[in-house]
Amino acid sequence: MTGFTRTVAIDWSGAKGRRHKGIAVAVCGRDGPPRLVRPGHVWSRAEVADWLVDEAAKEPTLFGFDFSFAPPHAERGAYLPGETGVPDTARAFWGYVDVKAPDEDLGAASFLEQVHRPHFYFGIADGMKADFVRFHQCDHRLNEAGGRKTASAFDAIGAAQVAKASFAGMRLLHRIDGKIAIWPMDPLTPGGSAVVEIYTRIYLRNAGLSGAKLRSRADLNLALKALGSPPARLRFEPDDHQTDALVTAAGMRAHLRHPHAFTPPGLTPALARTEGWTFGIV
């Protein structure tokens, strides 16, 4: 249906600054092992966006980013309940974040820390975390299928938090909007490239692993084998950002064979417009 010839996984970062050691990019062709793109290179977020647009024009490629494409909307009927002037669709919300948080290199930390601080949980001084966290409908679907609870885009504390990365990612989506299809906000075009939201733990679980980070070639290649991929050809021990990207690129390629990869039960037109869906959850 889609004709993708490559899958690309980008392990993302919401850290402040201009260059980010936490970003890793891996690519898989139709067959063969996944490989890192520019291993050792320290990417900027803007550089990733420009590279993606260039690569998307070369051949039909499915690009995956490990951040939330929009905050949860369905649970409370709004992104930021009680606020006025906040858009009600994902595409408009990307532009809203871009205007409200013009941090360097597509960063968005100020959106959480200053612009809409009351909506984000930064620690016990804010009160009960349960009063802040909300989840996407696809997160609930993953849990029903036996998956572990995902992180909330409103939980901004700890090493596992995804809040800053997600809102920085929304600025990237605004930057590439109109240049490549962003699923499920946009329909897929046969023979064209597209961008999807990914969650690495899904593919680690599909490989029979617990979801813990992988930090060795041996563990990485065990996961790849379970996903039907040849071993990665690395001459060094990878870090967990690199293994996340490599495993996810292979997992995305495997998931393309699922008959409901782009038509997951539960995805409605309203969800597609507002909070999206994670590729890999069916």
C-alpha positions as CSV (number, residue, x, y, z in Angstrom):
1,M,0.0,0.0,0.0
2,T,2.7,2.4,1.0
3,G,5.8,1.2,-0.9
4,F,8.3,2.3,1.8
5,T,11.8,1.2,0.8
6,R,13.4,2.4,4.1
7,T,12.6,2.8,7.7
8,V,14.4,5.4,9.8
9,A,14.3,5.8,13.6
10,I,15.4,8.9,15.3
11,D,16.2,8.8,19.1
12,W,15.3,12.3,20.0
13,S,16.3,14.9,22.7
14,G,14.6,17.8,24.3
15,A,17.7,19.0,26.1
16,K,18.6,22.7,26.1
17,G,21.4,23.8,23.8
18,R,22.4,23.7,20.1
19,R,23.9,20.2,19.8
20,H,22.6,17.0,21.5
21,K,24.5,13.8,22.2
22,G,21.2,12.1,22.9
23,I,20.1,12.2,19.3
24,A,20.8,9.1,17.2
25,V,19.6,8.2,13.7
26,A,19.4,4.6,12.2
27,V,18.2,3.4,8.9
28,C,17.0,0.1,7.5
29,G,16.6,-0.8,3.9
30,R,14.2,-3.5,2.6
31,D,16.5,-6.1,3.9
32,G,19.9,-6.3,5.6
33,P,20.8,-4.9,9.0
34,P,20.1,-1.5,10.4
35,R,22.9,1.0,10.3
36,L,23.6,4.3,12.1
37,V,23.6,7.5,10.1
38,R,26.7,9.6,10.8
39,P,27.8,7.7,13.9
40,G,29.8,9.9,16.2
41,H,28.2,13.0,14.8
42,V,26.5,15.3,17.4
43,W,23.3,16.4,15.8
44,S,21.2,19.5,16.2
45,R,17.4,19.3,16.1
46,A,17.3,21.7,13.2
47,E,19.9,19.7,11.3
48,V,17.8,16.5,11.7
49,A,14.7,18.3,10.3
50,D,16.7,19.5,7.2
51,W,18.3,16.1,6.7
52,L,14.9,14.4,6.9
53,V,13.3,16.7,4.3
54,D,16.2,16.0,1.9
55,E,16.1,12.3,2.5
56,A,12.4,12.1,2.1
57,A,12.7,13.4,-1.5
58,K,15.1,10.6,-2.5
59,E,13.0,7.5,-1.9
60,P,9.8,6.5,0.0
61,T,11.0,6.4,3.6
62,L,9.1,6.0,6.9
63,F,10.7,8.2,9.5
64,G,9.9,7.6,13.2
65,F,10.5,9.9,16.1
66,D,10.3,8.9,19.8
67,F,8.2,11.8,21.1
68,S,4.5,12.6,21.5
69,F,3.2,14.3,18.4
70,A,0.6,16.1,20.5
71,P,-0.5,16.2,24.1
72,P,-3.4,14.0,25.2
73,H,-6.7,15.6,24.2
74,A,-9.5,13.0,24.5
75,E,-9.3,12.5,28.3
76,R,-10.3,16.1,29.1
77,G,-11.3,17.5,25.8
78,A,-8.5,20.0,25.6
79,Y,-4.7,20.1,25.5
80,L,-4.4,22.6,28.3
81,P,-7.8,22.7,30.1
82,G,-8.8,26.1,31.4
83,E,-6.6,28.1,29.1
84,T,-7.9,30.4,26.4
85,G,-6.5,30.9,23.0
86,V,-5.0,27.4,22.8
87,P,-5.6,25.6,19.5
88,D,-7.7,22.4,19.4
89,T,-6.0,20.4,16.6
90,A,-2.5,19.0,16.6
91,R,-1.3,20.9,13.5
92,A,-2.4,24.3,14.9
93,F,-0.9,23.4,18.3
94,W,2.5,22.8,16.7
95,G,2.5,26.4,15.5
96,Y,1.3,27.6,18.9
97,V,4.3,25.9,20.6
98,D,6.6,27.3,18.0
99,V,5.5,30.9,18.7
100,K,5.2,30.6,22.5
101,A,8.6,29.0,23.0
102,P,11.2,30.2,20.5
103,D,14.1,28.5,22.3
104,E,17.3,27.8,20.4
105,D,17.5,24.9,18.1
106,L,13.8,24.1,18.2
107,G,13.8,23.7,21.9
108,A,10.7,24.2,24.0
109,A,11.8,24.0,27.6
110,S,10.4,27.5,28.3
111,F,6.9,26.3,27.2
112,L,6.9,24.0,30.2
113,E,8.9,26.0,32.6
114,Q,7.4,29.5,32.0
115,V,4.6,29.8,29.5
116,H,2.3,27.0,30.8
117,R,4.1,26.1,34.0
118,P,0.9,25.2,36.0
119,H,0.1,22.3,33.7
120,F,3.4,20.4,34.2
121,Y,4.7,18.3,37.0
122,F,8.2,19.1,38.1
123,G,8.2,17.6,41.6
124,I,6.4,17.1,44.9
125,A,6.1,20.8,45.5
126,D,3.6,20.9,42.6
127,G,1.2,18.5,44.5
128,M,0.0,15.0,43.4
129,K,1.5,13.8,40.2
130,A,-1.8,12.1,39.4
131,D,-3.4,15.5,39.1
132,F,-1.1,16.3,36.1
133,V,-0.5,13.2,34.1
134,R,-2.8,12.3,31.2
135,F,-2.4,9.7,28.5
136,H,-3.2,9.2,24.8
137,Q,-5.9,6.8,23.8
138,C,-3.3,4.7,22.0
139,D,-1.4,4.4,25.4
140,H,-4.5,2.9,26.9
141,R,-4.7,0.5,24.0
142,L,-1.1,-0.5,24.6
143,N,-1.8,-1.2,28.2
144,E,-4.9,-3.3,27.4
145,A,-2.6,-5.4,25.2
146,G,-0.2,-6.0,28.0
147,G,2.2,-3.2,27.5
148,R,3.7,-1.2,30.2
149,K,2.5,2.3,31.0
150,T,4.1,5.0,28.8
151,A,5.4,8.3,30.1
152,S,3.0,11.3,30.2
153,A,3.8,14.5,28.2
154,F,2.9,16.4,31.3
155,D,5.4,14.7,33.6
156,A,8.6,16.8,33.4
157,I,10.7,15.2,36.1
158,G,13.3,12.5,36.1
159,A,15.5,10.8,33.5
160,A,12.5,9.0,31.9
161,Q,10.4,12.1,31.3
162,V,9.5,12.8,27.7
163,A,7.9,16.2,28.2
164,K,10.7,18.5,26.9
165,A,11.5,16.2,24.0
166,S,7.9,16.0,23.0
167,F,7.3,19.8,22.9
168,A,10.6,20.3,21.1
169,G,9.4,17.7,18.7
170,M,6.2,19.6,18.0
171,R,8.3,22.5,16.9
172,L,10.1,20.2,14.5
173,L,6.8,18.9,13.1
174,H,5.7,22.5,12.5
175,R,8.9,23.1,10.6
176,I,8.5,20.1,8.3
177,D,4.7,20.4,8.0
178,G,3.6,20.5,4.3
179,K,7.0,19.0,3.2
180,I,6.2,15.4,4.2
181,A,3.1,13.5,5.3
182,I,2.8,13.4,9.1
183,W,0.7,10.3,10.1
184,P,-2.1,10.1,11.1
185,M,-2.7,13.8,10.9
186,D,-2.1,13.5,7.1
187,P,-3.1,10.6,4.8
188,L,-0.3,8.5,3.4
189,T,0.5,9.0,-0.3
190,P,1.5,5.8,-2.2
191,G,5.1,6.1,-3.1
192,G,5.7,9.0,-0.8
193,S,7.6,9.4,2.5
194,A,6.0,9.9,5.9
195,V,6.7,10.6,9.5
196,V,5.3,8.6,12.5
197,E,5.5,8.6,16.2
198,I,7.4,5.6,17.7
199,Y,7.9,4.0,21.1
200,T,11.1,2.0,21.4
201,R,9.8,-0.3,24.2
202,I,7.2,-1.7,21.8
203,Y,9.9,-3.2,19.6
204,L,12.0,-4.4,22.6
205,R,8.9,-6.2,23.8
206,N,8.3,-7.6,20.3
207,A,11.9,-9.0,20.5
208,G,11.0,-10.8,23.8
209,L,13.0,-8.4,26.0
210,S,11.9,-6.6,29.1
211,G,12.2,-3.1,27.7
212,A,15.4,-2.3,29.5
213,K,18.0,-0.3,27.7
214,L,20.6,-2.2,25.6
215,R,24.2,-1.1,25.8
216,S,26.2,-3.8,24.1
217,R,26.5,-5.3,20.6
218,A,25.7,-8.7,21.9
219,D,22.3,-7.6,23.4
220,L,21.6,-5.4,20.4
221,N,22.0,-8.3,18.0
222,L,19.9,-10.7,20.1
223,A,17.1,-8.1,19.8
224,L,17.6,-7.7,16.1
225,K,17.6,-11.4,15.5
226,A,14.2,-11.7,17.3
227,L,12.9,-9.0,15.0
228,G,14.0,-10.9,11.9
229,S,17.0,-8.7,11.1
230,P,20.6,-9.6,10.5
231,P,23.1,-8.3,13.1
232,A,24.3,-4.8,13.1
233,R,27.8,-4.2,11.8
234,L,29.4,-2.1,14.5
235,R,33.0,-1.8,15.4
236,F,32.3,-0.2,18.8
237,E,30.0,-0.7,21.8
238,P,26.9,1.4,21.2
239,D,25.2,3.6,23.7
240,D,21.6,3.3,24.6
241,H,20.5,6.1,22.2
242,Q,22.1,4.2,19.3
243,T,20.7,0.8,20.3
244,D,17.2,2.4,20.6
245,A,17.5,3.8,17.1
246,L,18.8,0.6,15.6
247,V,16.3,-1.7,17.2
248,T,13.4,0.6,16.4
249,A,14.4,1.0,12.7
250,A,14.3,-2.8,12.4
251,G,11.1,-3.1,14.4
252,M,9.4,-0.5,12.2
253,R,10.4,-2.5,9.1
254,A,8.9,-5.6,10.6
255,H,5.7,-3.9,11.7
256,L,5.1,-2.6,8.1
257,R,4.0,-6.2,7.4
258,H,1.1,-6.0,9.9
259,P,-2.2,-5.7,8.1
260,H,-3.4,-3.0,10.5
261,A,-0.1,-1.0,10.7
262,F,-1.8,2.2,9.5
263,T,-5.4,1.2,10.3
264,P,-5.2,0.4,14.1
265,P,-8.5,-0.4,15.8
266,G,-9.4,2.6,17.9
267,L,-7.9,5.3,15.7
268,T,-10.7,7.7,14.8
269,P,-10.7,10.8,12.6
270,A,-11.0,12.9,15.8
271,L,-8.0,11.3,17.4
272,A,-6.0,11.7,14.1
273,R,-6.7,15.4,14.2
274,T,-6.0,16.0,17.9
275,E,-3.6,13.5,19.5
276,G,-2.5,11.1,16.9
277,W,-1.4,7.5,17.3
278,T,1.9,5.6,17.9
279,F,3.1,3.5,15.0
280,G,3.4,-0.1,16.4
281,I,0.3,-0.1,18.6
282,V,-2.6,-2.0,17.0
